[in-house]
Amino acid sequence: MGVSTGNPDASLILRDDKTASIVMTYVADRNRGQGVAGALLSSAIEAARNSGYERCAVDFETMNTAAARFWLKSFKAATQTMLRWIPGQL
């Protein structure tokens, strides 16, 4: 997305009819470490496969080390996003 004067100038979202996308996953603290996330992922991949998808993509914050450990067991990195903190902003 491009932004000028605080307003979006443009954005681009690409869709691929053969790629299922996992856009949010959350497991409550009390349920972590019990295989819940793995079971959710297995179910999601099976549903995607049954719907004709050939690939599955996930986007996660690498600063979330628990999420990174989980997702990198089943997925490989395909893109990289760069982030720069602006002192005194946001």
N, C-alpha and C positions, 0 to 999 in steps of 0.2 A: 504494500500500500504506500502510495506517495502522499505526503501531507504538506500543506502550506497554509500559513495563518491558522493553524489548528484544525483545518477541515480536510477530510480525505480528498485527494485529487483523483485517485484511481486505485483499483484493486483487481486482482486476478486470481480466480480459483479454477484449477483444471480438474476435470473429472475423467476418470478412466473406467469404462463400463466393466472391465475385467479385474479391477482392483477394489477390494473391500477396504474401508478405512475405519480403524478404531480411533474415535475422537476423544473419548474420555473413559477412564477406568478408575474406580475407587473401591477400596475395601476398608471398612471401619477398623480402627486399631485393634479392637477386641477380637476381630476375626482373622487378623493377619497371622501368617505362619502356619496356617491349617490347610493350605492348598486351595483356598477359595479363588484366588486370582488365576491360578493355573486351570482350574475347572471352568471358570468363566471364559478364559482364552480358548480352551479346547472346544467348548460349546460354540463360541463365536466362529472359530475356524471351520467347524463342521457345518454350521448353518451357511457360511459363505460358500463352502465347497458344494453343498446341496443346491445352492442358488446359482451355480455356474461361474462363480468368481475363480480366477486363476491365481490371484495374488492377494495378500493382505498387508496393509501398511498401518503403521502406528506412529504417532508423533508424541514425544514425551520430553520433559525437561531433564537434561543430563545432570543438572545441579541436584536433582532429586536422586540421590545415590541408590536408594532402595528400588525405585522405579527403573533406573538404568540397569541394575543387576538383574531384575526380573525380565525386562524386555530384551536385553542382549543375549539371554539364554535361547530365545526363539527367533530373533530377528537380526539382520545384519544392517549396519549403517549404509544408507544410500545417498543421503544428503547431509549437509551441515549448515547450521544457521549461526551467524556471528552476532554477538551482542556487545554493545559498549555502553557502560554506565556514564551518564553525563552529570558531573558534580553540580549540585544545586538545582537540578531539574527533577521533575516527577517526584 
